[in-house]
């Protein structure tokens, strides 16, 4: 247990569906992240939220829409995805403002887009 | 262009052998972190190295940060099947006043009994 939970753990969706991924951290951190992990690519940073404000959008397509209602919860809303969006989506949290951005990851959501 | 290059990408060895994994870049990092990821789980932080030339040990794992803070290595002595997993290095760089992690593509390690 890393203190970061993600639901669902597995998701299969069609290209016309709308779904949401949820992340919750129980560590009291003030920064949360969404990463995409594909089979043949390194971990790709998608979004960063610091004190609920989005500080990074790493050229992510608009079919991915993040939401951070408070410092403990992070959502990733998905709509009209493409098969190439199939991947493991990881949420992480850290404490900004202290030395070294050591991140704590959730177990991920394995997403398959048909 | 990959900012952090890890080598080898795949490694399969017998239990009891030693191995070294490398993480190289042309960029300087304020810190370098190593994570291990097991199937069905997210990466878990193993160690953070900060100072050029720094060496840290975690039981049979030895981590070293290059003198110029551009590269790092992970050495495992007498590997065990429990060491099997995906090892990721991540360099920390400043981004808009915050710190951002850049990950290597990982080394998938298999230790055979």
Contacts between the chains, C-beta under 8 A, distances in Angstrom:
chain1	res1	chain2	res2	distance
A	2	B	42	6.8
A	2	B	44	6.6
A	4	B	42	7.4
A	31	B	98	7.3
A	40	B	105	8.0
A	41	B	105	6.9
A	42	B	2	7.1
A	42	B	4	7.4
A	42	B	88	7.9
A	42	B	103	4.7
A	42	B	104	5.9
A	42	B	105	4.2
A	42	B	106	6.8
A	43	B	43	7.7
A	43	B	88	6.9
A	43	B	90	7.9
A	43	B	103	4.0
A	45	B	100	6.8
A	45	B	101	7.3
A	48	B	98	7.3
A	48	B	100	7.5
A	50	B	98	6.0
A	55	B	95	7.9
A	55	B	96	6.0
A	55	B	98	6.2
A	56	B	95	6.8
A	56	B	96	7.4
A	56	B	100	7.2
A	90	B	42	5.2
A	90	B	43	7.6
A	92	B	42	7.4
A	96	B	98	5.7
A	96	B	99	7.6
A	99	B	31	7.9
A	99	B	50	7.8
A	100	B	30	7.9
A	100	B	31	4.8
A	100	B	33	7.6
A	100	B	48	5.1
A	100	B	50	6.7
A	100	B	92	6.6
A	100	B	99	7.6
A	101	B	31	7.7
A	101	B	92	5.4
A	101	B	98	7.6
A	101	B	99	3.9
A	101	B	100	7.3
A	101	B	101	5.9
A	102	B	33	6.6
A	102	B	45	5.5
A	102	B	48	5.9
A	103	B	45	7.1
A	103	B	101	6.4
A	104	B	45	7.3
A	105	B	35	7.9
A	105	B	42	3.1
A	105	B	43	5.0
A	105	B	44	7.2
A	106	B	42	5.3
A	107	B	40	6.8
A	107	B	41	5.2
A	107	B	42	5.3
A	108	B	40	8.0
A	108	B	41	7.4
A	108	B	42	5.3
